[in-house]
C-alpha cells in the first residue's frame, strides 16, 4: 500500500527512517502486536511484576529505544522493530491500566484513543501536507509517526477487547472479523489503486486488534475461549519468528549494500 513514485525499494528505504510496507513488514507487524498482548500479560501476571510496574519498566525501555531511533540516520531493522514491540507492549499496558486499574469502560477508552489518533492525523496533515510514511526523514515527521503508532496500538487493544470480550463475540470470530476487514482494505487498494495512504493506516490500525485477538486466542485458558497455549509459549514462539525475519532483513540489506556500486574516488 504505497503511493510513492517508482523508486527502487533499497534506495528509498535507505533515506527513510521507517520500512516500506512490504510483505515482511505486515508479517512482523502482526507478530509484534500479538507479542505486545501476550508479553504484557506475561510480565504482569505470570512473572508477577504487576501492571503498574510492568508499565513503568516498558515505558522506560520504550523511551530509551525511541531516543536511539531518533538518533539513527537511516532505517535500522533491529532498532525499529524492537521499538515497535515495546510500543505494542506499552499500548497494551496503557489500555489495561485504564480498564482494570481505573475502571474506564472499553467503549470510552476506544472512543478517546480514536479521537486522539484522529487529532494526530489532522495536525500531521495540516503541518506536513501528507500522512505518507515514505518521507519520515525529519524529527518532526518522525514524532508524528511514532505518536500515531502509539495511539493505533492503544486504540487497537481497546477495540479488540471491546469486540472480542464485551460483545461476547469471542476471540476466534473477532480474529476473523479483523482479518476480513484487512482483506477488504487490501482489496480496495489493489483494485482501485487509490487512497493508498488511507488504506495503509486503516490496515495498520486493524492489525492491532487482529494481533490482540490472536494473542488472546492462543494464550487464554480453554474455559475462557482460548486454546490454552499460555503467554510464555506464545510470546517465545512469536519472538523467535520475529527475530528470524529481522535477521533475514539485516542480511539482505548488507548484501544489497555490498552489491551496490561504490562511487569512484
Secondary structure, 3 states (H helix, E strand, C coil): CCCCCCCCHHHHHHHCCCCCCCHHHHHHHHHHHHHHHHHHHHHHHHCCCCHHHHHHHHHHHHHHHHHHHHHCCCCCHHHHHHHHHHHHHHHHHHHHHHHHHCCCCHHHHHHHHHHHHHHHHHHHHHHHCCCCCCCCCCHHHHHHHHHHHHHHHHHHHHHHHHHHHHCCCCHHHHHHHHHHHHHHHHHHHHHHCCCHHHHHHHHHHHHHHHHHHHHHHHHCCHHHCCCCCCHHHHHHHHHHHHHHHHHHHHHHHHHHHHHCCCCCC
